[in-house]
């Protein structure tokens, strides 16, 4: 009975697209495009990561941000590691899988000393943890 309830909950989350759709910034410009008008909904079940490219050329820094499939993004980022120097003609490609993670770099905040759990876990991860605790 409990397994049916959990299965129904998981299927409703997956069926609604809530667990498998991510939002990313999408742009190609010389600014770090972090404004709300650059936020897009990625294709459900296809584009599951955000990608960020930083190119340093003669004209300055160019940012390219978009949704990506995990396989394509990881292959691209690993293929360009040798060119990610931060110097002229540098190309750095990074992939991430949390909403809007390809936005501008955030200032580092000190870690909480209270031992609080980290926030921002993807919904699917939370569902899997819930399933694990119920089924075990």
N, C-alpha and C positions, 0 to 999 in steps of 0.2 A: 504494500500500500504506500509506504513512504517513498519507495523508488518510483512509483507512478507519479506521485505528486512532484517530486524533484524533476523527473523527466518532462512532465507537462510544463513546469516553470522554465526549464532550460529551452524547450522547443518554442515556447511563446517568446522568449527573449531573442532567440536566434531567428525566428520567423518574422519578428518585427524589425530586424536589422539593427537593433540597438547595440547588440554585442559585437557586431562585425563591421560597423561603419565608423570611420574616423574622419575628423576634420583636420585639414592642413592649410597652411598658407600656400598660395599659388601666385607666382609673379616671375618676371625677369626684368631686373632693373638695377641701377647703381645705388639704390637705397635698400636698407634691410627690410623692406616691405612688411611692416607689422600692423598695418591699419586693418580694421574690421572688413573693409571692402575686398581684401585679398583672401578672406577665409572661404574655403569651398568644402562641400561634402564630397568625400571620395566615393568611388564606385563600390557598393556593398559586395562583399565576398571576393573582390578582385584586387582593389587597391587597399592594402592593409597597413601601409607605412607612409610616412612623410619623408620626402627627400629634400636635401638642401645642398646646393653646389655653390662654392665660393671660388670665383676665378679672379686672379690678380693679373691684369694685363697693363699695357702702356697707358690706357685711359683711366685706370683706377681699378676699383673692385666691382665685379658684377655678381649679383646674387640671382640664382635660379632656384625657385622653390616649387614643389608640386607633390601631388599624390603619386604613389608608386606601389607596385606589387613587391612583396618582400624579396622574391627571388631576383627580380631585375635590379632592385636597389642594392642588394647586398653584392651582387656580381659587379655592378658599376663601382661601388665604393671600394671594393677590394682591388679592382683593376687600376684605380687611380691613386692608391696609397703612396706609390713612389713619387708622384707628382705633387703631393701635398706638403709643400715646404714653407708656405707663407710668403715666399719671395716672388719676384716678377715671374710671370708665366706659370704660377702655381695653380693647381686645380685640386680642390678638396671636396669630396662628396661624402655626405653622412646620411644615415638612415635612422629613423626612430619610430616608435609605435604607440605613442600616447598623443592625445588630441593637441594639436597646435604646437607640437614639439619642434617643428622646423622654423619657429619664430625667432625673434632676436634673442641673443644671449642674455639670460637673466643675471643680475648681480647675485653673487653667492650670499646666501643667508647662513648664519650659524646654525648648526644642528641643535634641535631642542634637547635640553638636558633632562627633561621629564621622562624620557624613554617612550614617548608617544610613538605610535605606529606611523609609518610614512603614509602620506595621502596620495591620491592620484593613481591608484592601481587600476588597471583596465577592468572593465565590467566582467569580461570573460574570465579573468583570473579570479575575481571574487566568487563567481559562480562555481568555478572548479574547486576552489577551497571549500565552499559550502558543500558541494557534492562529496568531497573527500571526508569531511567531518561527519556527514550524515551516514554514509555508506560504511565507514570503518567502525 
